[in-house]
Amino acid sequence: MRLFRGLIVLVLCPLAGCSWLGSQGPKPLQVSTAVLRPEQFRELGDYVATLEAVNQVQLAALADGRVVELPVEEGQQVEQGEVLLRLSSNERQAELIQAQAELSRRRADLAAVQADLERDQRSFERHSYLAKEGAVNELELDSYRASFLASQAKLDANEDLVEAAEASLGVARTRLDHKTVRAPISGQVSDLSVKLGDVVKERDPFTSIVRNDRLYTQITIPATMAERTTPGLPVWLLDPTNGTELAQGELKFVDPDVKVATQGLLAKAEFGNPGNRLRSGMRVRTLVGFGSSQQLAVPFDAVIRSAGQSFVYVIGPARELSAKQRQHFSELKDDTPVAIKRAVTLGPLQNSCYPVLSGLNAGDQLISSHLLSLRQGTAVKAKASSPEVPICRPLR
């Protein structure tokens, strides 16, 4: 029985820190550490916005009619000028033929009048010479002058009629062209709301052409940030589900006025889309960088959260423990390195690190491993290979 009790004591004493077993104390836990130092953090505005294509055109026919040709499909890539839709155009073709005939007639009349004018001009010039020689009297010369002037007036009138006929032909061609809808830009055909045989009304939209190579967002920024919101500020698009960076751009436009209803400032940012990962209409998180500052940085994996509060462990001497805490570690010397739990206030996570708002000081030795094995006062030893600075990703 005495032997059994002795075994129990031998097992429990290392856990309780029995000083009479030796002066070495408990074996310290080896941990990775990071010496706190300032890192660069951006001051970011976090907003939700919808992507829109810079080049997106809604299409509608400029005339009424029945669809007789629909050579494209939804999602098809088309080039600028390509036919998208044709409407029945018999009456417009008849108008065009009539206008062409009228123009031909007017041009023929003009040619005849020009021939008459040339003849009258030659006669007038010849009789003017004869009048100078005394071979023709003034009354006869006046007759030739009147014929010449009349032919000139008739030519001017016929030229006006030709111009009017050309204008009518242009109108007829335009009216016929309105029966055909062509792609105004290169891009992808959106949803088609018509099919062959449908009757469409003038100016009723039936599809859109979208180019996703350049996109923009409209961001509503609080009026309190108006003075700091200027074109050129960096902007990042993030996937709202996992925070993955999708694209980077900059503010291109900032409205000079604050919207009364929202007390927000409208700003627009443009983004390239070389990998075609983005689509017009996507909802995205939009981060606007208003500036940057130096703040102490804590790596993400060194933070513990409990009951809404953030904590970290730092290495400090056992003397920093309270008297009540030292009761559980009576074998510790004052200068023994131990884990000390500190409550901290942190800013938003950026690039795998949190900016420290309060609770830590530059030079504190932060513990970044074995967090689940630690408790207040655990004897620790920093690994020789521990990094000297927090590992943060490059500044976004």
RONUTI-790684 format. One record per residue: x, y, z of N, C-alpha, C in turn. Coordinates in steps of 0.1 Angstrom, whole numbers, padded with zeros to 4 digits, always signed. Layout:
XYZXYZXYZ;...
This chain:
+0008-0012+0000+0000+0000+0000+0009+0013+0000;+0020+0012+0008+0029+0024+0009+0035+0026-0005;+0039+0015-0011+0045+0015-0024+0036+0022-0035;+0023+0018-0034+0013+0024-0043+0012+0039-0042;+0012+0043-0029+0011+0057-0026+0023+0065-0031;+0034+0059-0030+0047+0065-0035+0047+0067-0050;+0041+0057-0057+0040+0058-0071+0031+0069-0075;+0020+0071-0068+0011+0082-0071+0018+0096-0069;+0026+0097-0059+0033+0109-0056+0043+0112-0067;+0050+0101-0072+0060+0103-0082+0053+0108-0095;+0041+0103-0098+0034+0107-0110+0029+0121-0109;+0023+0125-0098+0017+0138-0097+0026+0149-0094;+0037+0147-0088+0046+0157-0085+0051+0165-0097;+0055+0159-0108+0060+0167-0119+0049+0176-0124;+0036+0172-0123+0025+0180-0128+0023+0192-0118;+0024+0189-0106+0022+0200-0096+0034+0208-0093;+0045+0204-0098+0057+0213-0095+0063+0211-0082;+0065+0198-0077+0070+0196-0063+0085+0200-0062;+0087+0210-0054+0101+0216-0054+0111+0207-0048;+0106+0197-0040+0116+0188-0033+0122+0178-0043;+0116+0177-0055+0121+0167-0064+0134+0173-0071;+0136+0186-0070+0148+0191-0077+0146+0206-0080;+0155+0213-0083+0154+0228-0085+0153+0231-0100;+0152+0221-0109+0151+0224-0123+0137+0230-0128;+0126+0226-0121+0113+0231-0125+0108+0223-0137;+0096+0226-0142+0090+0219-0153+0098+0222-0166;+0098+0212-0175+0105+0214-0188+0097+0224-0196;+0104+0234-0201+0097+0245-0209+0092+0239-0222;+0081+0245-0227+0075+0241-0240+0082+0250-0251;+0088+0244-0261+0094+0251-0271+0083+0257-0281;+0084+0270-0283+0074+0277-0291+0081+0286-0302;+0073+0289-0312+0078+0298-0322+0074+0312-0318;+0082+0322-0321+0079+0336-0316+0081+0345-0328;+0076+0357-0326+0078+0368-0335+0079+0381-0327;+0089+0389-0329+0091+0401-0322+0083+0412-0328;+0074+0418-0321+0065+0428-0326+0072+0440-0331;+0069+0445-0343+0074+0457-0349+0064+0463-0358;+0065+0475-0362+0055+0482-0370+0055+0476-0384;+0043+0475-0391+0042+0471-0405+0033+0482-0411;+0033+0482-0424+0025+0492-0432+0011+0486-0434;+0001+0494-0429-0013+0490-0431-0020+0502-0438;-0029+0497-0447-0038+0507-0454-0050+0510-0446;-0055+0522-0448-0068+0526-0442-0078+0523-0454;-0086+0513-0452-0095+0509-0463-0110+0512-0460;-0117+0516-0470-0131+0516-0470-0137+0504-0476;-0146+0497-0470-0151+0484-0474-0166+0486-0479;-0168+0484-0492-0182+0486-0497-0186+0475-0506;-0199+0474-0508-0204+0464-0518-0209+0471-0530;-0206+0466-0542-0209+0473-0554-0212+0462-0565;-0218+0467-0576-0222+0458-0587-0213+0462-0599;-0207+0452-0605-0199+0454-0617-0208+0458-0629;-0204+0467-0637-0211+0470-0650-0200+0471-0661;-0204+0467-0672-0195+0468-0684-0193+0482-0689;-0181+0486-0691-0179+0500-0697-0185+0500-0710;-0183+0490-0718-0189+0489-0732-0201+0479-0732;-0213+0485-0730-0225+0477-0730-0236+0485-0737;-0242+0480-0747-0251+0487-0755-0264+0479-0756;-0275+0486-0752-0288+0480-0753-0294+0483-0767;-0299+0472-0774-0303+0474-0788-0318+0473-0790;-0323+0481-0799-0337+0481-0803-0338+0485-0818;-0348+0480-0824-0350+0484-0838-0356+0498-0839;-0352+0504-0850-0356+0518-0852-0369+0519-0861;-0375+0508-0863-0388+0507-0871-0396+0495-0866;-0409+0496-0869-0418+0484-0866-0416+0474-0877;-0419+0462-0874-0418+0451-0884-0418+0437-0879;-0419+0428-0888-0418+0414-0884-0404+0408-0886;-0399+0400-0877-0386+0395-0878-0385+0384-0889;-0377+0387-0899-0376+0377-0910-0362+0371-0910;-0352+0376-0902-0339+0370-0901-0333+0373-0888;-0328+0363-0881-0322+0364-0868-0309+0355-0868;-0298+0360-0874-0287+0352-0876-0277+0349-0864;-0281+0354-0852-0272+0353-0840-0280+0345-0829;-0272+0340-0820-0278+0333-0809-0273+0340-0796;-0280+0337-0785-0276+0342-0772-0262+0337-0768;-0254+0346-0763-0240+0343-0759-0230+0343-0770;-0235+0345-0783-0226+0345-0794-0217+0357-0794;-0204+0355-0798-0195+0366-0799-0197+0372-0813;-0199+0386-0814-0201+0392-0827-0191+0403-0829;-0189+0407-0841-0180+0418-0845-0189+0431-0848;-0182+0442-0846-0189+0455-0849-0194+0455-0864;-0206+0459-0866-0212+0459-0880-0219+0446-0884;-0218+0436-0876-0224+0423-0880-0239+0424-0878;-0247+0418-0888-0262+0418-0887-0267+0410-0876;-0275+0416-0868-0281+0409-0856-0296+0405-0859;-0303+0413-0867-0317+0411-0869-0322+0419-0881;-0331+0413-0889-0337+0420-0901-0352+0419-0899;-0359+0430-0903-0373+0431-0903-0378+0431-0917;-0391+0427-0919-0397+0427-0932-0396+0442-0937;-0392+0443-0951-0389+0457-0956-0394+0459-0970;-0405+0452-0974-0410+0454-0988-0414+0468-0991;-0421+0474-0981-0426+0488-0984-0414+0498-0984;-0404+0495-0976-0392+0504-0976-0384+0502-0988;-0383+0490-0994-0376+0488-1006-0383+0495-1018;-0396+0495-1018-0404+0502-1028-0401+0517-1027;-0401+0522-1015-0398+0536-1014-0384+0539-1019;-0374+0530-1017-0361+0532-1022-0360+0532-1037;-0367+0523-1043-0368+0522-1058-0374+0534-1064;-0385+0539-1058-0391+0551-1062-0382+0563-1061;-0375+0564-1050-0365+0575-1048-0354+0575-1058;-0349+0563-1061-0338+0561-1071-0343+0566-1085;-0356+0562-1088-0361+0566-1101-0363+0581-1102;-0368+0587-1091-0370+0601-1091-0356+0608-1093;-0346+0604-1086-0333+0610-1087-0328+0608-1102;-0330+0597-1108-0325+0595-1122-0332+0605-1131;-0345+0606-1129-0353+0616-1137-0348+0630-1136;-0345+0634-1123-0341+0647-1121-0327+0650-1127;-0318+0640-1126-0305+0641-1132-0306+0642-1147;-0315+0635-1153-0317+0636-1168-0322+0650-1172;-0331+0655-1164-0336+0669-1167-0325+0679-1165;-0317+0677-1155-0305+0686-1153-0296+0686-1164;-0293+0674-1169-0284+0672-1181-0289+0680-1193;-0302+0679-1195-0308+0685-1207-0308+0701-1205;-0311+0705-1193-0310+0720-1190-0296+0725-1192;-0286+0717-1187-0272+0721-1189-0268+0722-1204;-0273+0713-1212-0271+0714-1227-0277+0726-1232;-0289+0730-1228-0296+0742-1233-0288+0754-1229;-0284+0754-1216-0276+0765-1211-0263+0768-1219;-0256+0757-1222-0244+0758-1230-0247+0764-1244;-0258+0759-1250-0261+0764-1263-0265+0779-1262;-0273+0783-1253-0277+0797-1251-0265+0806-1248;-0256+0800-1240-0244+0808-1236-0236+0811-1248;-0234+0801-1257-0226+0803-1269-0232+0813-1278;-0246+0812-1279-0253+0822-1288-0251+0836-1283;-0253+0837-1270-0252+0851-1264-0238+0856-1266;-0228+0848-1264-0214+0853-1265-0211+0857-1280;-0216+0849-1289-0214+0852-1303-0221+0865-1307;-0233+0867-1303-0241+0879-1307-0235+0891-1299;-0230+0889-1288-0223+0900-1281-0211+0905-1289;-0204+0896-1295-0192+0900-1303-0197+0907-1316;-0208+0902-1322-0214+0908-1334-0219+0922-1331;-0225+0923-1319-0230+0937-1315-0219+0947-1314;-0208+0943-1309-0196+0952-1308-0191+0956-1322;-0193+0947-1332-0189+0950-1346-0200+0957-1354;-0212+0959-1347-0223+0966-1354-0231+0957-1363;-0229+0944-1362-0237+0935-1371-0250+0931-1365;-0252+0933-1352-0264+0929-1345-0269+0941-1337;-0282+0944-1338-0287+0956-1330-0289+0952-1315;-0291+0961-1307-0292+0959-1293-0304+0951-1289;-0315+0953-1296-0328+0946-1293-0326+0931-1295;-0319+0927-1306-0317+0913-1309-0308+0907-1298;-0298+0915-1294-0288+0910-1284-0296+0908-1271;-0305+0917-1268-0313+0915-1255-0320+0902-1255;-0325+0898-1267-0333+0885-1268-0324+0873-1264;-0311+0873-1270-0302+0862-1267-0298+0863-1252;-0296+0875-1246-0292+0876-1232-0304+0870-1223;-0316+0873-1227-0327+0868-1219-0328+0853-1219;-0326+0847-1231-0326+0833-1232-0315+0826-1224;-0303+0833-1224-0292+0828-1216-0295+0828-1201;-0300+0840-1196-0304+0841-1182-0315+0832-1178;-0324+0829-1187-0335+0820-1184-0330+0806-1182;-0321+0802-1191-0315+0789-1190-0306+0787-1177;-0300+0798-1173-0292+0798-1161-0301+0796-1149;-0313+0803-1148-0322+0802-1137-0328+0788-1137;-0331+0782-1149-0337+0769-1150-0327+0759-1145;-0314+0761-1148-0303+0752-1143-0303+0752-1128;-0303+0764-1122-0303+0765-1107-0315+0758-1101;-0327+0759-1107-0339+0753-1102-0337+0737-1103;-0332+0733-1114-0330+0718-1116-0320+0712-1106;-0309+0720-1104-0299+0716-1094-0305+0714-1080;-0314+0723-1077-0321+0722-1064-0330+0710-1064;-0337+0707-1075-0345+0695-1076-0337+0682-1074;-0325+0682-1080-0316+0671-1079-0311+0669-1064;-0308+0680-1058-0304+0679-1044-0315+0674-1035;-0328+0678-1038-0339+0673-1031-0341+0658-1033;-0339+0654-1045-0341+0640-1049-0330+0631-1042;-0318+0637-1041-0307+0630-1034-0310+0628-1020;-0316+0639-1014-0319+0639-1000-0330+0628-0997;-0340+0628-1006-0351+0618-1005-0346+0604-1006;-0336+0602-1015-0330+0589-1016-0322+0585-1004;-0315+0595-0997-0308+0592-0985-0318+0588-0974;-0329+0595-0973-0340+0592-0963-0345+0578-0966;-0348+0575-0978-0353+0561-0982-0343+0550-0978;-0330+0553-0980-0320+0543-0976-0319+0541-0961;-0320+0553-0954-0319+0552-0940-0331+0545-0934;-0343+0548-0940-0355+0540-0935-0354+0526-0938;-0348+0522-0949-0346+0508-0952-0335+0502-0942;-0325+0510-0940-0315+0505-0930-0321+0503-0916;-0331+0510-0913-0337+0509-0900-0344+0495-0898;-0346+0488-0909-0351+0475-0909-0341+0464-0905;-0328+0469-0905-0317+0459-0902-0310+0465-0889;-0308+0456-0879-0300+0460-0867-0287+0454-0868;-0276+0462-0867-0262+0457-0867-0256+0460-0854;-0246+0452-0851-0238+0453-0838-0231+0467-0838;-0233+0476-0829-0226+0488-0828-0212+0487-0823;-0210+0476-0815-0196+0473-0810-0194+0458-0811;-0182+0454-0810-0179+0440-0808-0181+0435-0794;-0186+0423-0793-0189+0418-0779-0198+0406-0780;-0204+0403-0768-0212+0391-0767-0227+0394-0766;-0235+0386-0774-0249+0389-0774-0255+0384-0761;-0263+0393-0755-0270+0389-0742-0283+0382-0745;-0292+0382-0736-0305+0375-0737-0313+0381-0749;-0318+0372-0758-0326+0376-0769-0341+0375-0765;-0349+0386-0766-0363+0385-0763-0372+0384-0775;-0366+0381-0787-0374+0379-0799-0370+0367-0806;-0379+0362-0815-0376+0350-0823-0382+0353-0837;-0378+0344-0846-0383+0346-0860-0398+0346-0860;-0403+0356-0868-0418+0357-0869-0424+0367-0860;-0417+0371-0849-0422+0381-0840-0423+0394-0846;-0433+0402-0842-0435+0416-0846-0429+0424-0835;-0419+0433-0839-0413+0442-0829-0418+0456-0831;-0418+0463-0820-0421+0477-0821-0409+0486-0821;-0410+0497-0827-0399+0507-0828-0394+0511-0814;-0381+0510-0812-0374+0514-0800-0377+0504-0788;-0383+0493-0790-0384+0483-0779-0372+0474-0778;-0364+0475-0767-0352+0467-0766-0354+0452-0768;-0345+0445-0775-0346+0431-0776-0334+0423-0772;-0322+0430-0770-0310+0424-0765-0300+0434-0762;-0288+0430-0758-0277+0439-0755-0264+0432-0760;-0255+0441-0763-0241+0436-0767-0232+0440-0755;-0225+0431-0749-0217+0433-0737-0202+0429-0740;-0193+0438-0736-0179+0435-0736-0174+0436-0722;-0169+0425-0717-0164+0423-0704-0149+0426-0702;-0143+0432-0712-0128+0434-0711-0125+0446-0702;-0135+0455-0700-0133+0467-0691-0146+0468-0683;-0145+0468-0670-0157+0469-0661-0155+0480-0651;-0166+0485-0646-0165+0495-0636-0175+0493-0625;-0173+0499-0613-0183+0498-0602-0186+0513-0599;-0199+0514-0594-0203+0527-0588-0203+0525-0573;-0195+0532-0566-0194+0531-0552-0200+0543-0545;-0207+0540-0534-0213+0551-0526-0204+0552-0514;-0196+0563-0513-0187+0565-0501-0193+0575-0492;-0193+0573-0479-0199+0582-0469-0194+0596-0471;-0203+0606-0468-0199+0620-0470-0188+0624-0461;-0186+0617-0450-0175+0620-0440-0161+0618-0446;-0161+0610-0457-0148+0607-0464-0146+0616-0477;-0155+0625-0479-0155+0633-0491-0142+0640-0494;-0136+0646-0483-0124+0653-0485-0112+0644-0489;-0113+0632-0486-0102+0622-0488-0104+0614-0501;-0116+0616-0507-0119+0608-0519-0116+0616-0532;-0106+0611-0539-0101+0618-0551-0098+0607-0562;-0099+0611-0574-0095+0602-0585-0081+0597-0583;-0079+0585-0587-0065+0579-0586-0063+0570-0574;-0073+0571-0564-0071+0562-0552-0072+0547-0556;-0064+0539-0550-0064+0524-0554-0077+0518-0550;-0082+0508-0558-0094+0501-0554-0092+0486-0557;-0097+0478-0548-0095+0463-0550-0109+0457-0550;-0111+0447-0559-0123+0439-0559-0121+0426-0553;-0129+0422-0543-0128+0409-0536-0140+0401-0538;-0138+0388-0538-0150+0378-0539-0157+0379-0525;-0170+0383-0525-0177+0385-0513-0178+0372-0504;-0176+0360-0510-0178+0348-0503-0165+0343-0496;-0153+0346-0501-0141+0341-0495-0130+0352-0494;-0133+0364-0499-0123+0375-0498-0111+0374-0507;-0112+0365-0517-0101+0364-0527-0101+0377-0536;-0089+0382-0538-0088+0394-0547-0090+0390-0561;-0099+0397-0568-0103+0395-0581-0097+0404-0591;-0095+0417-0588-0089+0427-0597-0085+0439-0589;-0076+0447-0595-0072+0460-0589-0073+0471-0599;-0078+0482-0595-0080+0494-0604-0078+0507-0596;-0085+0517-0600-0084+0530-0594-0096+0538-0596;-0099+0548-0588-0110+0557-0590-0108+0565-0602;-0118+0565-0611-0117+0574-0623-0125+0586-0622;-0136+0586-0614-0145+0597-0613-0150+0598-0599;-0151+0610-0594-0157+0613-0581-0167+0625-0583;-0180+0622-0579-0190+0632-0581-0187+0644-0572;-0188+0656-0577-0185+0668-0569-0196+0670-0558;-0208+0664-0560-0219+0667-0550-0222+0654-0542;-0226+0656-0530-0230+0645-0521-0245+0643-0524;-0250+0631-0525-0264+0628-0527-0272+0631-0514;-0282+0639-0515-0289+0643-0503-0296+0631-0497;-0302+0623-0505-0310+0612-0500-0301+0602-0492;-0289+0599-0497-0281+0588-0491-0269+0594-0483;-0267+0607-0484-0255+0614-0478-0242+0606-0482;-0242+0602-0494-0231+0595-0499-0225+0602-0512;-0213+0599-0514-0206+0605-0526-0204+0594-0536;-0208+0596-0548-0207+0586-0559-0193+0587-0565;-0187+0575-0565-0174+0574-0572-0174+0561-0581;-0166+0562-0592-0166+0551-0601-0151+0547-0603;-0149+0534-0603-0136+0528-0605-0137+0518-0617;-0126+0518-0625-0125+0509-0636-0115+0498-0634;-0118+0486-0640-0109+0475-0638-0108+0468-0652;-0095+0463-0654-0093+0454-0665-0098+0440-0662;-0100+0432-0672-0105+0418-0670-0098+0409-0680;-0085+0408-0679-0078+0400-0689-0081+0386-0689;-0084+0380-0677-0087+0366-0676-0101+0363-0678;-0109+0373-0680-0124+0371-0682-0130+0364-0670;-0124+0367-0658-0130+0361-0646-0142+0369-0641;-0144+0381-0645-0155+0389-0640-0165+0391-0650;-0178+0394-0645-0189+0395-0654-0197+0407-0650;-0203+0414-0660-0211+0425-0657-0223+0420-0649;-0227+0427-0638-0238+0423-0630-0233+0416-0617;-0220+0412-0616-0216+0405-0604-0216+0415-0592;-0220+0410-0580-0218+0417-0568-0205+0414-0562;-0197+0425-0558-0184+0423-0553-0181+0432-0541;-0172+0428-0532-0167+0437-0522-0157+0446-0529;-0158+0459-0525-0149+0469-0531-0142+0476-0520;-0128+0475-0520-0120+0482-0510-0114+0494-0517;-0115+0505-0510-0109+0518-0515-0098+0521-0505;-0086+0523-0510-0075+0527-0501-0073+0542-0500;-0076+0547-0487-0076+0561-0485-0062+0566-0480;-0053+0557-0476-0040+0560-0471-0034+0549-0464;-0022+0551-0458-0016+0540-0451-0008+0546-0439;-0005+0537-0429+0002+0541-0417+0009+0529-0411;+0019+0532-0403+0027+0522-0396+0020+0518-0383;+0017+0505-0381+0012+0500-0369+0018+0487-0365;+0018+0484-0352+0023+0470-0348+0014+0460-0355;+0020+0449-0359+0013+0438-0366+0014+0425-0359;+0002+0419-0358+0001+0405-0352-0004+0396-0363;+0004+0385-0365+0000+0375-0375-0014+0369-0371;-0021+0365-0381-0035+0359-0379-0034+0347-0370;-0024+0338-0372-0024+0325-0365-0019+0327-0351;-0016+0339-0346-0012+0341-0332-0023+0346-0324;-0035+0348-0329-0046+0354-0322-0056+0343-0317;-0060+0344-0305-0071+0336-0299-0083+0344-0297;-0095+0339-0300-0107+0347-0298-0116+0339-0288;-0121+0346-0278-0129+0340-0268-0139+0350-0263;-0152+0346-0264-0163+0355-0259-0162+0369-0266;-0159+0370-0278-0158+0382-0285-0146+0391-0283;-0136+0386-0274-0124+0393-0271-0112+0386-0278;-0103+0394-0282-0090+0389-0288-0079+0388-0278;-0072+0377-0278-0061+0375-0269-0048+0370-0277;-0037+0373-0271-0024+0367-0276-0016+0363-0264;-0006+0354-0267+0004+0351-0257+0017+0357-0260;+0024+0363-0250+0037+0368-0252+0046+0361-0242;+0059+0362-0244+0069+0356-0234+0073+0367-0225;+0072+0364-0212+0076+0374-0202+0081+0366-0190;+0088+0373-0180+0093+0367-0168+0081+0363-0159;+0084+0353-0151+0073+0348-0142+0069+0359-0132;+0078+0368-0129+0075+0379-0119+0062+0387-0124;+0059+0387-0137+0048+0395-0141+0034+0388-0138;+0035+0375-0134+0022+0368-0130+0018+0374-0117;+0005+0374-0115-0001+0378-0102+0002+0368-0091;+0000+0372-0079+0003+0363-0067-0006+0351-0068;-0018+0353-0072-0027+0341-0073-0023+0331-0083;-0018+0337-0095-0013+0328-0106+0000+0321-0102;+0008+0328-0094+0021+0322-0090+0019+0310-0080;+0007+0310-0074+0004+0298-0065+0005+0285-0072;+0001+0285-0085+0000+0273-0092+0014+0270-0098;+0023+0279-0097+0037+0277-0103+0047+0281-0093;+0046+0276-0081+0056+0280-0071+0070+0277-0074;+0072+0267-0083+0086+0263-0086+0093+0272-0096;+0085+0282-0101+0091+0291-0111+0099+0302-0105;+0111+0304-0110+0119+0316-0106+0113+0329-0112;+0117+0340-0106+0111+0353-0111+0115+0355-0126;+0127+0351-0130+0131+0354-0144+0128+0342-0153;+0121+0332-0149+0117+0321-0158+0108+0326-0169;+0112+0324-0182+0102+0328-0193+0090+0320-0193;+0078+0326-0192+0065+0320-0192+0056+0326-0202;+0045+0319-0206+0035+0325-0215+0026+0334-0207;+0024+0346-0211+0015+0355-0205+0004+0359-0215;-0008+0357-0211-0020+0360-0219-0024+0374-0218;-0025+0381-0229-0029+0395-0229-0041+0397-0238;-0050+0406-0233-0062+0410-0241-0057+0421-0250;-0061+0421-0263-0057+0431-0272-0069+0436-0280;-0067+0448-0285-0077+0454-0295-0070+0455-0308;-0077+0449-0318-0071+0447-0332-0079+0454-0342;-0073+0459-0353-0080+0464-0364-0084+0453-0374;-0090+0457-0385-0094+0447-0396-0081+0440-0401;-0083+0427-0404-0073+0418-0410-0069+0423-0423;-0056+0425-0425-0050+0428-0438-0038+0420-0441;-0038+0413-0453-0026+0406-0457-0021+0396-0446;-0030+0389-0440-0027+0379-0430-0023+0384-0416;-0023+0398-0414-0019+0404-0401-0030+0413-0397;-0031+0415-0383-0040+0425-0377-0031+0437-0372;-0036+0449-0375-0030+0460-0368-0033+0461-0353;-0024+0464-0345-0026+0464-0330-0031+0478-0326;-0042+0479-0320-0047+0492-0316-0044+0494-0301;-0043+0484-0293-0040+0485-0279-0037+0471-0273;-0029+0471-0262-0026+0458-0255-0012+0453-0257;-0004+0458-0267+0009+0453-0269+0018+0465-0272;+0031+0462-0270+0041+0472-0273+0052+0467-0282;+0058+0476-0289+0069+0472-0298+0080+0465-0291;+0085+0454-0296+0095+0446-0290+0090+0434-0282;+0077+0434-0279+0071+0422-0272+0073+0410-0280;+0076+0399-0273+0079+0386-0280+0067+0378-0281;+0061+0378-0292+0048+0371-0294+0049+0356-0297;+0041+0348-0291+0041+0334-0293+0031+0331-0304;+0036+0323-0314+0028+0320-0326+0026+0306-0329;+0029+0297-0319+0027+0282-0321+0022+0276-0308;+0016+0264-0309+0012+0256-0297+0002+0264-0288;-0006+0273-0294-0015+0281-0287-0025+0273-0279;-0029+0262-0284-0039+0253-0277-0033+0246-0265;-0020+0245-0264-0013+0239-0253-0009+0249-0242;-0011+0261-0245-0006+0272-0235-0017+0276-0226;-0013+0280-0214-0022+0287-0204-0013+0297-0197;-0020+0305-0189-0012+0316-0182-0002+0310-0173;+0011+0313-0175+0022+0308-0167+0029+0296-0172;+0025+0291-0183+0032+0279-0189+0047+0283-0192;+0056+0275-0186+0070+0278-0189+0073+0275-0204;+0080+0284-0211+0082+0283-0225+0097+0286-0228;+0101+0282-0240+0114+0285-0245+0112+0288-0260;+0118+0299-0264+0117+0303-0279+0126+0295-0287;+0121+0290-0298+0129+0282-0307+0140+0291-0313;+0151+0285-0315+0163+0293-0320+0160+0298-0334;+0151+0291-0342+0149+0294-0356+0137+0303-0357;+0131+0309-0347+0119+0317-0347+0122+0329-0356;+0113+0334-0364+0115+0346-0372+0114+0358-0363;+0121+0369-0367+0121+0381-0358+0109+0390-0361;+0102+0388-0372+0091+0397-0376+0079+0389-0380;+0067+0395-0378+0055+0388-0383+0055+0386-0398;+0050+0375-0402+0050+0372-0417+0037+0377-0422;+0037+0388-0429+0025+0394-0435+0027+0393-0450;+0016+0391-0458+0017+0391-0472+0020+0405-0477;+0024+0407-0489+0027+0420-0495+0015+0429-0493;+0017+0442-0491+0006+0451-0488-0003+0452-0500;-0016+0450-0498-0026+0451-0509-0028+0465-0513;
